Amino acid sequence: MKFEYIKKEDIEPSGWNPRSEYDEESFNTLKKSIEGIGIVEPVIVRAHPKKEGKYSIIAGEGRWDGSKKGDMIPCIIRDDSELDAKIIGLVENYVRRNVSDIDHEKFIADIYQEGLEQKKWKDVKTMTEITGISQPVLSNCIIAQKDRFSVSVKDPLQKELSTSDMIETRPLQDKPGLRKKLLEKRAKGEISRSGHVMREMATTLSKIPESVADAVLDEKIEYDDVKTRVDMLGGKDMPIEVAEDLVKKLADEKTQIKIGKKLSAELDTISISEGEPADKQLKVVKNVDKTRLEIWEKRWRQFEMMTVHDVNVITTQKYRDDAIKYLKQIRDKCSKLLVQLGEENVLTVKKK
């Protein structure tokens, strides 16, 4: 290893830079810095394997690219094999943390495979000993790169997904369609990355029938509603017809909430329109009453669809007893309400 100043034209990129693209703003800053004070940190090179008198870059391609034609570039010349040169490039870029996750994954996976073939290491553990990069980081990158290829989320969404996103959705690896939908929602910013939300969602969705999980990701039903029912869903083997009933019930619940919000908005309209003509106010009241009736109809349909299976599917005795208790409370409440309505002569049917 030695230090020399080498003319820019005598140095060439290696063709395997870990970074697939530069951040334009950062590159322009680097370029201005080189114009002002020159290259402070030497570029690492090795003798070009095919061109005598030329050199190939191991690390520092950005510094080389930012210099001008004819510049004499400070270089450290190393006598390394191509694999060793790649390892140096990997370590330098990893330490700097200036390479995207997707680039890191591909470069690490490629070097790992090449190292196995050349017997540089026998597994990820020995690769860690040589590179100094932790075993979990290397393992996650190798796994994530393989998964990216199999799930095949397309650009530009692919670039928005981190290595953590790929690892945390692994509970869905045997359901690539669901996993792809979840990753696409994450890439669009519809799911938070904080607190391992992706891992929790992937784990929950992997435990329920695929049709129910699909409805969650298509936003037909709410994830929180499903999450609270995971223990009573009967797992992936839940009968198709039961899963379909569940989706319908939860979709009805979501619609009911939506109608409730709409009802509140319409009631607000009534309160601010007291100065309107009586017939116009009456029209608004009729609309509100229709909405109220729809809410009753939705509730009735929910209970109408309930079957003995909905209770028996709860395997924990305590929770099953609670479900029966709630049914009794509903019965008693309805009976009480009917008695009260009868006392007010609301139930009286006029005879012709």
BAPASE-554823 format. One line per field, with one value per residue (C-alpha): residue number from 1; residue in one letter; x, y, z. Coordinates in Angstrom, 3 decimals. Example, Ala and Ser with C-alpha at 12.3 -4.5 7.8 and 13.67 -1.06 7.14 Angstrom:
2
pos = c(1,2)
code = c(A,S)
u = c(12.300,13.670)
v = c(-4.500,-1.060)
w = c(7.800,7.140)
This chain:
352
pos = c(1,2,3,4,5,6,7,8,9,10,11,12,13,14,15,16,17,18,19,20,21,22,23,24,25,26,27,28,29,30,31,32,33,34,35,36,37,38,39,40,41,42,43,44,45,46,47,48,49,50,51,52,53,54,55,56,57,58,59,60,61,62,63,64,65,66,67,68,69,70,71,72,73,74,75,76,77,78,79,80,81,82,83,84,85,86,87,88,89,90,91,92,93,94,95,96,97,98,99,100,101,102,103,104,105,106,107,108,109,110,111,112,113,114,115,116,117,118,119,120,121,122,123,124,125,126,127,128,129,130,131,132,133,134,135,136,137,138,139,140,141,142,143,144,145,146,147,148,149,150,151,152,153,154,155,156,157,158,159,160,161,162,163,164,165,166,167,168,169,170,171,172,173,174,175,176,177,178,179,180,181,182,183,184,185,186,187,188,189,190,191,192,193,194,195,196,197,198,199,200,201,202,203,204,205,206,207,208,209,210,211,212,213,214,215,216,217,218,219,220,221,222,223,224,225,226,227,228,229,230,231,232,233,234,235,236,237,238,239,240,241,242,243,244,245,246,247,248,249,250,251,252,253,254,255,256,257,258,259,260,261,262,263,264,265,266,267,268,269,270,271,272,273,274,275,276,277,278,279,280,281,282,283,284,285,286,287,288,289,290,291,292,293,294,295,296,297,298,299,300,301,302,303,304,305,306,307,308,309,310,311,312,313,314,315,316,317,318,319,320,321,322,323,324,325,326,327,328,329,330,331,332,333,334,335,336,337,338,339,340,341,342,343,344,345,346,347,348,349,350,351,352)
code = c(M,K,F,E,Y,I,K,K,E,D,I,E,P,S,G,W,N,P,R,S,E,Y,D,E,E,S,F,N,T,L,K,K,S,I,E,G,I,G,I,V,E,P,V,I,V,R,A,H,P,K,K,E,G,K,Y,S,I,I,A,G,E,G,R,W,D,G,S,K,K,G,D,M,I,P,C,I,I,R,D,D,S,E,L,D,A,K,I,I,G,L,V,E,N,Y,V,R,R,N,V,S,D,I,D,H,E,K,F,I,A,D,I,Y,Q,E,G,L,E,Q,K,K,W,K,D,V,K,T,M,T,E,I,T,G,I,S,Q,P,V,L,S,N,C,I,I,A,Q,K,D,R,F,S,V,S,V,K,D,P,L,Q,K,E,L,S,T,S,D,M,I,E,T,R,P,L,Q,D,K,P,G,L,R,K,K,L,L,E,K,R,A,K,G,E,I,S,R,S,G,H,V,M,R,E,M,A,T,T,L,S,K,I,P,E,S,V,A,D,A,V,L,D,E,K,I,E,Y,D,D,V,K,T,R,V,D,M,L,G,G,K,D,M,P,I,E,V,A,E,D,L,V,K,K,L,A,D,E,K,T,Q,I,K,I,G,K,K,L,S,A,E,L,D,T,I,S,I,S,E,G,E,P,A,D,K,Q,L,K,V,V,K,N,V,D,K,T,R,L,E,I,W,E,K,R,W,R,Q,F,E,M,M,T,V,H,D,V,N,V,I,T,T,Q,K,Y,R,D,D,A,I,K,Y,L,K,Q,I,R,D,K,C,S,K,L,L,V,Q,L,G,E,E,N,V,L,T,V,K,K,K)
u = c(0.000,1.372,0.306,0.528,-1.064,-2.657,-4.158,-7.954,-7.897,-5.822,-8.473,-11.704,-14.806,-14.897,-18.431,-19.658,-20.135,-22.510,-24.435,-26.737,-27.385,-26.100,-28.096,-27.752,-27.644,-24.955,-22.928,-23.042,-21.865,-18.976,-18.084,-17.953,-15.833,-13.329,-13.236,-12.485,-9.992,-9.326,-9.720,-8.930,-9.455,-7.555,-9.371,-8.597,-7.579,-5.918,-4.082,-6.598,-6.938,-7.048,-5.407,-1.737,-0.914,-4.538,-6.244,-9.656,-11.518,-12.114,-13.656,-14.157,-15.888,-17.845,-14.624,-13.148,-16.327,-16.452,-12.936,-12.068,-10.412,-6.643,-6.727,-4.076,-5.979,-4.444,-4.735,-3.943,-2.928,-3.727,-2.854,-6.228,-8.246,-11.616,-13.461,-11.239,-11.738,-15.515,-15.273,-13.345,-15.940,-18.720,-17.157,-16.312,-19.822,-21.420,-19.420,-20.380,-24.076,-24.526,-25.903,-29.620,-31.037,-31.879,-28.284,-26.816,-28.971,-27.981,-24.288,-24.052,-26.006,-23.806,-20.555,-21.773,-22.454,-19.149,-17.291,-18.932,-17.943,-14.321,-14.248,-13.510,-16.019,-18.256,-21.254,-22.559,-20.752,-17.313,-18.271,-18.948,-15.495,-13.856,-15.923,-16.732,-20.387,-22.731,-24.243,-27.901,-27.256,-25.694,-28.389,-31.230,-29.758,-29.314,-32.851,-34.436,-32.769,-34.092,-37.574,-37.637,-37.119,-39.876,-42.466,-41.593,-43.057,-42.354,-40.568,-40.970,-42.603,-39.758,-37.274,-39.441,-39.169,-36.449,-34.690,-36.743,-39.974,-38.968,-37.950,-40.999,-43.428,-41.866,-44.784,-46.639,-43.945,-46.269,-48.939,-47.070,-50.212,-51.091,-47.467,-47.200,-50.354,-49.057,-45.657,-47.270,-49.370,-46.193,-44.351,-47.203,-46.914,-50.303,-48.736,-46.381,-42.874,-42.640,-43.115,-42.853,-46.374,-45.558,-44.479,-47.630,-49.910,-48.130,-48.339,-52.042,-52.940,-51.040,-53.269,-56.631,-58.360,-56.866,-60.234,-60.536,-56.938,-57.605,-60.647,-58.485,-55.829,-58.497,-59.939,-63.355,-63.110,-61.037,-57.785,-58.465,-61.807,-60.081,-57.190,-59.534,-61.174,-58.063,-58.464,-62.065,-61.599,-60.625,-57.336,-56.596,-58.887,-62.068,-64.828,-65.128,-68.796,-68.048,-65.178,-67.479,-70.115,-67.484,-66.302,-69.907,-70.571,-67.442,-68.134,-71.620,-70.067,-67.807,-70.770,-72.757,-70.027,-69.911,-73.693,-73.440,-70.942,-73.184,-76.140,-74.225,-73.388,-77.054,-78.179,-75.714,-77.328,-80.732,-79.466,-77.944,-80.891,-83.620,-84.258,-85.079,-88.704,-90.614,-90.979,-87.202,-86.531,-89.040,-87.182,-83.928,-85.670,-87.046,-83.551,-82.257,-85.099,-84.344,-80.702,-81.730,-83.909,-80.977,-78.899,-81.642,-81.747,-77.976,-78.104,-80.970,-79.042,-75.989,-77.990,-79.955,-76.717,-75.581,-75.595,-74.742,-71.378,-70.507,-70.644,-69.232,-66.181,-64.993,-63.005,-62.094,-64.946,-64.794,-65.083,-67.805,-69.799,-69.340,-70.724,-73.830,-74.183,-74.127,-76.840,-79.038,-78.430,-79.454,-82.632,-83.498,-82.796,-85.046,-87.845,-87.637,-87.686,-90.780,-92.599,-91.755,-92.966,-96.199,-96.857,-96.579,-99.077,-96.414,-97.037,-100.779,-101.829,-104.769,-107.603,-109.332)
v = c(0.000,3.408,7.031,8.890,11.785,10.352,12.235,11.968,10.563,7.591,6.497,4.682,3.665,-0.008,-0.565,-2.062,1.013,0.111,3.328,3.191,6.942,10.107,12.689,15.687,18.284,16.418,15.840,19.546,20.428,17.966,19.386,22.975,21.827,20.179,23.346,25.403,23.339,20.284,16.615,16.251,12.483,10.288,8.075,4.372,2.619,-0.523,-1.286,-1.739,-5.505,-5.057,-1.701,-1.176,2.182,2.763,2.462,1.250,2.892,0.891,3.713,7.442,7.496,10.625,12.517,11.388,12.346,15.773,16.736,18.416,16.943,17.178,17.320,15.389,13.274,12.075,8.269,5.314,2.441,-1.037,-4.447,-6.139,-8.773,-7.695,-9.357,-7.662,-4.364,-4.818,-5.567,-2.329,-0.402,-2.010,-1.183,2.409,3.126,1.344,3.405,6.615,5.576,7.308,4.414,3.613,0.473,-1.089,-0.544,-1.929,-5.044,-5.845,-5.137,-7.150,-10.082,-10.107,-9.926,-12.614,-15.003,-14.175,-14.726,-18.136,-19.167,-18.034,-19.534,-16.135,-17.056,-20.025,-18.195,-14.811,-15.159,-15.361,-12.505,-10.424,-11.297,-10.086,-6.957,-5.831,-5.326,-6.977,-10.364,-9.162,-6.314,-8.659,-11.327,-8.810,-7.286,-10.695,-11.791,-8.433,-8.390,-11.858,-10.893,-7.695,-9.801,-12.282,-9.675,-7.354,-4.026,-1.738,1.623,4.317,2.627,0.098,2.854,4.003,0.656,0.145,-3.063,-3.006,-2.870,-6.043,-7.876,-6.812,-8.133,-11.619,-13.175,-12.808,-14.434,-17.340,-14.817,-12.689,-10.932,-9.648,-8.775,-6.757,-4.778,-4.068,-2.940,-0.693,0.990,1.530,2.964,5.438,6.596,5.156,3.062,4.439,2.993,3.807,1.229,-1.809,-1.209,-3.178,-6.263,-6.134,-5.778,-8.515,-10.884,-10.159,-10.525,-13.825,-15.338,-14.697,-15.909,-14.345,-12.945,-11.008,-9.727,-8.676,-6.672,-4.882,-3.899,-2.835,-0.644,-2.303,-2.989,-1.472,-3.102,-2.245,-4.078,-7.212,-6.898,-7.070,-10.212,-12.232,-14.736,-15.508,-15.722,-19.384,-18.831,-19.372,-22.433,-20.485,-21.633,-19.422,-18.606,-17.554,-15.333,-13.744,-13.081,-11.494,-9.164,-8.146,-7.477,-5.371,-3.509,-2.751,-1.457,0.826,2.079,2.624,4.852,6.755,7.235,8.415,11.089,12.117,12.290,14.599,16.861,16.989,17.790,20.668,21.839,21.893,23.947,26.647,26.802,27.778,30.927,28.897,28.457,25.715,23.451,23.481,22.637,19.794,18.375,18.310,16.640,13.946,13.255,12.940,10.558,8.421,8.240,7.287,4.496,3.252,2.982,0.811,-1.336,-1.837,-2.886,-5.286,-6.880,-7.320,-9.291,-11.117,-12.585,-13.881,-17.675,-20.226,-20.575,-16.976,-18.032,-21.549,-20.325,-18.743,-21.584,-19.906,-20.678,-17.302,-15.329,-17.672,-17.084,-13.333,-13.562,-15.386,-12.767,-9.988,-11.803,-11.946,-8.261,-7.418,-9.502,-7.840,-4.369,-4.961,-6.345,-3.333,-0.936,-2.651,-2.380,1.339,1.939,0.029,2.195,5.270,3.743,3.868,0.213,0.659,-0.168,1.846,-0.314,0.619)
w = c(0.000,-0.972,-1.428,-4.757,-6.673,-9.830,-12.782,-12.893,-16.464,-15.279,-12.787,-13.673,-11.679,-10.737,-12.010,-8.730,-6.542,-3.659,-4.316,-7.354,-7.345,-5.676,-3.791,-6.116,-3.344,-1.389,-4.545,-5.479,-1.956,-2.294,-5.710,-4.398,-1.467,-3.857,-5.983,-2.866,-0.876,-3.036,-2.061,1.633,1.994,-0.493,-2.970,-2.516,-5.747,-7.048,-10.283,-13.110,-13.747,-17.559,-18.402,-17.698,-16.113,-15.146,-11.779,-10.596,-7.726,-4.555,-2.497,-3.081,-6.466,-5.441,-4.695,-8.024,-9.915,-8.250,-9.372,-12.687,-15.735,-15.345,-11.522,-9.635,-7.110,-3.822,-3.819,-1.601,-3.875,-2.551,-3.908,-3.420,-5.235,-6.621,-3.726,-1.112,-2.924,-2.741,0.985,1.546,-0.477,1.545,4.913,3.950,2.714,5.690,8.178,6.353,6.306,2.961,0.928,0.652,2.269,-1.082,-2.329,0.902,0.661,-2.923,-2.434,0.800,-0.685,-3.804,-1.808,0.589,-2.292,-3.970,-0.674,-0.252,-3.762,-3.229,0.291,1.840,4.544,5.253,6.735,7.888,11.219,9.590,7.224,10.357,11.722,8.495,7.798,11.343,10.355,12.877,12.095,12.421,9.957,7.399,7.859,7.578,4.412,2.760,3.692,2.749,-0.678,-1.454,-0.247,-2.312,-5.423,-4.500,-3.423,-6.333,-5.225,-8.173,-8.226,-7.108,-4.099,-3.830,-2.987,-0.077,1.705,4.307,5.290,8.512,6.484,4.639,7.830,9.853,7.214,7.172,9.117,5.784,3.641,2.774,1.663,-0.914,-2.130,1.346,2.071,-1.129,-0.264,3.240,1.925,-0.692,2.006,4.053,1.035,0.478,4.094,5.103,7.892,10.543,10.847,14.563,17.295,15.017,13.685,10.530,12.486,14.634,11.592,9.646,12.624,13.177,9.491,9.289,11.998,10.337,7.155,4.029,2.915,6.192,5.952,2.347,3.456,6.056,3.517,1.008,3.814,3.646,7.375,10.195,11.327,14.986,14.828,13.524,15.957,18.958,17.544,16.612,19.465,18.483,14.717,14.708,12.865,9.169,9.042,9.743,7.334,4.253,4.874,8.464,7.289,4.716,7.398,9.623,6.858,6.185,9.869,10.306,7.056,8.407,11.633,9.648,7.608,10.790,12.216,8.938,9.027,12.630,11.641,8.775,11.151,13.483,10.560,9.489,13.040,13.020,9.785,11.509,14.425,12.226,9.840,12.304,10.315,7.207,6.008,7.878,4.842,4.251,7.918,7.687,4.692,6.651,9.617,7.314,6.008,9.558,10.497,7.462,8.534,12.070,10.664,8.587,11.754,13.344,10.234,10.298,13.969,13.263,10.393,12.629,15.174,12.492,11.105,14.496,14.851,17.532,15.785,16.729,20.380,20.042,18.108,21.395,22.938,26.263,28.681,30.470,27.245,25.991,29.186,28.736,25.185,26.448,29.186,26.565,24.564,27.659,28.348,24.775,25.183,28.506,27.123,24.105,26.304,28.604,25.652,24.193,27.544,27.778,24.229,24.973,28.010,25.796,23.315,20.612,19.749,19.318,15.777,14.479,13.212,10.016)
